[in-house]
Amino acid sequence: MTEFQAFRVYQQDNKVIGRLESLTFDDLSQGDVLIKTAYSSVNYKDALAATGVGKIIRDFPRIAGVDVAGTVVESKDKRFKEGDSVLVTGYEFGVSHDGGYAEYARVPAEWVVPLPESMSLFEAMALGTAGFTVALCVQRLEQNGQSPQMGQFVVTGATGGVGNFAVDIMSSLGYEVVAVTGKQDSHKLLFELGASHVMARQDIKLDGPPMEKGQWGGAIDNVGGEFLAWLTRTTKPWGNVASVGLAGGSQLNTTVMPFILRGVSILGITSSGCPTAYRQPLWQRLASDLAPKHMDKIVTNTVSLQDLPDVFNKMLAGETTGRTVVAINPTDHIPM
Ligand SMILES: NC(=O)c1ccc[n+]([C@@H]2O[C@H](COP(=O)([O-])OP(=O)(O)OC[C@H]3O[C@@H](n4cnc5c(N)ncnc54)[C@H](OP(=O)(O)O)[C@@H]3O)[C@@H](O)[C@H]2O)c1
């Protein structure tokens, strides 16, 4: 019987804790496709889920990890065969279905995306949910008429995983990117990734009137709360604010004024709930016109399963930058 290592999350005495353990295939959630994991990654949602800080995992025990890239070992679905390189992000993966922090994952065939030809398994997880989310933002912004000519484009939470990709990809698309960050020592990096301006989060006046001077063509917001409210008040007519995250809060206190007087739109972004039909084309774009130009600067950390608790704590404390890849059965050369 094959035994393998997994980072599994338990609820004990009202606390959520994860630990490495040895499992067999019988322990895994059911599905059509069995994947041997090469890499996974760490997203803010993983940190919330695996520590219990966010009530994301509700039935225990559960293997955490919302992303995986690896090789098909067996498939009951004709679309996939042994040896195929594939990836999975989102849906219920790592939430109510066992996720990517294990040497094997078993998932429904609908969740599986073939790895784009020019992308390595490592690159797929360097991108992971964070990169895919930015591609989804781009699609929704384009559909709603956003263009570089509309003016400066804000990215909040700019040093995070989603934020780094948003700065890189939006600047490559011709936008004049204004990166908003709480980290004083990261300004140089944000310029290197493509930002034209960097604003210190602490310098933003968050208690303005219902409408302020329109300054921004649009935005990708990873922070939520008062920052999202500020963006609605300061975006120019017809601008779009893609609402991605809640690292700074999930409340939204604003008025309808920006919407009914300026035609500002908030675009909801859900990568886990993204329709299946959009996924493969978006991954193809991530391998072509949306491929980040500074992957080497964005992937700051490659860790193993046992390092996860430490990474989660640092991420929740806002101390991480860029992307962390989890090497489980590494197949590619890992850039150092
Ligand atoms: N909707 C979706 O489909 C989707 C997909 C992926 C992620 N998300 C969400 O998007 C957010 C970013 O995810 P991520 O994986 O990129 O996380 P991350 O790497 O931890 O980045 C979050 C960033 O937000 C900023 N931040 C942290 N705490 C903050 C606070 N208290 N106030 C203001 N800013 C704060 C920090 O950037 P600075 O220090 O540079 O300001 C931090 O680097 C998370 O809320 C995540 O849940 C949503």
The ligand as an SDF file (V2000), in Angstrom:
LIG
                    3D

 48 52  0  0  0  0  0  0  0  0999 V2000
  -11.0970   36.9050   -4.8500 N   0  0  0  0  0  0  0  0  0  0  0  0
  -10.2400   35.9550   -5.1670 C   0  0  0  0  0  0  0  0  0  0  0  0
  -10.4720   35.1170   -6.0180 O   0  0  0  0  0  0  0  0  0  0  0  0
   -8.9030   35.9320   -4.4760 C   0  0  0  0  0  0  0  0  0  0  0  0
   -7.8460   35.2010   -4.9970 C   0  0  0  0  0  0  0  0  0  0  0  0
   -6.5980   35.2910   -4.3550 C   0  0  0  0  0  0  0  0  0  0  0  0
   -6.4460   36.0590   -3.2210 C   0  0  0  0  0  0  0  0  0  0  0  0
   -7.5310   36.7140   -2.7140 N   0  0  0  0  0  0  0  0  0  0  0  0
   -7.4190   37.5970   -1.5590 C   0  0  0  0  0  0  0  0  0  0  0  0
   -6.5740   38.6670   -1.9650 O   0  0  0  0  0  0  0  0  0  0  0  0
   -5.7600   39.1020   -0.8810 C   0  0  0  0  0  0  0  0  0  0  0  0
   -4.3050   38.9770   -1.2720 C   0  0  0  0  0  0  0  0  0  0  0  0
   -3.9570   37.5970   -1.3780 O   0  0  0  0  0  0  0  0  0  0  0  0
   -2.4270   37.1490   -1.4620 P   0  0  0  0  0  0  0  0  0  0  0  0
   -2.4170   35.6710   -1.5710 O   0  0  0  0  0  0  0  0  0  0  0  0
   -1.7330   37.9920   -2.4400 O   0  0  0  0  0  0  0  0  0  0  0  0
   -1.9680   37.5500    0.0260 O   0  0  0  0  0  0  0  0  0  0  0  0
   -0.5820   38.1600    0.5420 P   0  0  0  0  0  0  0  0  0  0  0  0
    0.5300   37.6570   -0.2940 O   0  0  0  0  0  0  0  0  0  0  0  0
   -0.5510   37.9270    2.0070 O   0  0  0  0  0  0  0  0  0  0  0  0
   -0.7650   39.7220    0.2520 O   0  0  0  0  0  0  0  0  0  0  0  0
   -1.6110   40.5350    0.9980 C   0  0  0  0  0  0  0  0  0  0  0  0
   -1.0370   41.9380    1.0590 C   0  0  0  0  0  0  0  0  0  0  0  0
   -2.0080   42.8180    1.6080 O   0  0  0  0  0  0  0  0  0  0  0  0
   -1.3770   43.8290    2.3910 C   0  0  0  0  0  0  0  0  0  0  0  0
   -1.9060   43.7810    3.7590 N   0  0  0  0  0  0  0  0  0  0  0  0
   -1.7540   42.7860    4.6740 C   0  0  0  0  0  0  0  0  0  0  0  0
   -2.3720   43.1090    5.8290 N   0  0  0  0  0  0  0  0  0  0  0  0
   -2.9380   44.3170    5.6210 C   0  0  0  0  0  0  0  0  0  0  0  0
   -3.7170   45.1960    6.4370 C   0  0  0  0  0  0  0  0  0  0  0  0
   -4.0290   44.8650    7.6820 N   0  0  0  0  0  0  0  0  0  0  0  0
   -4.1140   46.3700    5.9160 N   0  0  0  0  0  0  0  0  0  0  0  0
   -3.8260   46.7110    4.6560 C   0  0  0  0  0  0  0  0  0  0  0  0
   -3.0750   45.9110    3.8250 N   0  0  0  0  0  0  0  0  0  0  0  0
   -2.6490   44.7500    4.3230 C   0  0  0  0  0  0  0  0  0  0  0  0
    0.1100   43.5270    2.3600 C   0  0  0  0  0  0  0  0  0  0  0  0
    0.6720   44.2900    1.2940 O   0  0  0  0  0  0  0  0  0  0  0  0
    1.4810   45.6570    1.5320 P   0  0  0  0  0  0  0  0  0  0  0  0
    2.3200   45.4600    2.7500 O   0  0  0  0  0  0  0  0  0  0  0  0
    2.2610   45.8250    0.2780 O   0  0  0  0  0  0  0  0  0  0  0  0
    0.4650   46.7460    1.7260 O   0  0  0  0  0  0  0  0  0  0  0  0
    0.1670   42.0670    1.9850 C   0  0  0  0  0  0  0  0  0  0  0  0
    1.3670   41.7290    1.3490 O   0  0  0  0  0  0  0  0  0  0  0  0
   -6.1900   38.2480    0.3130 C   0  0  0  0  0  0  0  0  0  0  0  0
   -7.1910   38.9020    1.0350 O   0  0  0  0  0  0  0  0  0  0  0  0
   -6.7540   36.9830   -0.3480 C   0  0  0  0  0  0  0  0  0  0  0  0
   -7.6800   36.3280    0.4900 O   0  0  0  0  0  0  0  0  0  0  0  0
   -8.7510   36.6660   -3.3140 C   0  0  0  0  0  0  0  0  0  0  0  0
  1  2  1  0
  2  3  2  0
  2  4  1  0
  4  5  1  0
  4 48  2  0
  5  6  2  0
  6  7  1  0
  7  8  2  0
  8  9  1  0
  8 48  1  0
  9 10  1  0
  9 46  1  0
 10 11  1  0
 11 12  1  0
 11 44  1  0
 12 13  1  0
 13 14  1  0
 14 15  2  0
 14 16  1  0
 14 17  1  0
 17 18  1  0
 18 19  2  0
 18 20  1  0
 18 21  1  0
 21 22  1  0
 22 23  1  0
 23 24  1  0
 23 42  1  0
 24 25  1  0
 25 26  1  0
 25 36  1  0
 26 27  1  0
 26 35  1  0
 27 28  2  0
 28 29  1  0
 29 30  1  0
 29 35  2  0
 30 31  1  0
 30 32  2  0
 32 33  1  0
 33 34  2  0
 34 35  1  0
 36 37  1  0
 36 42  1  0
 37 38  1  0
 38 39  2  0
 38 40  1  0
 38 41  1  0
 42 43  1  0
 44 45  1  0
 44 46  1  0
 46 47  1  0
M  CHG  2   8   1  16  -1
M  END
$$$$
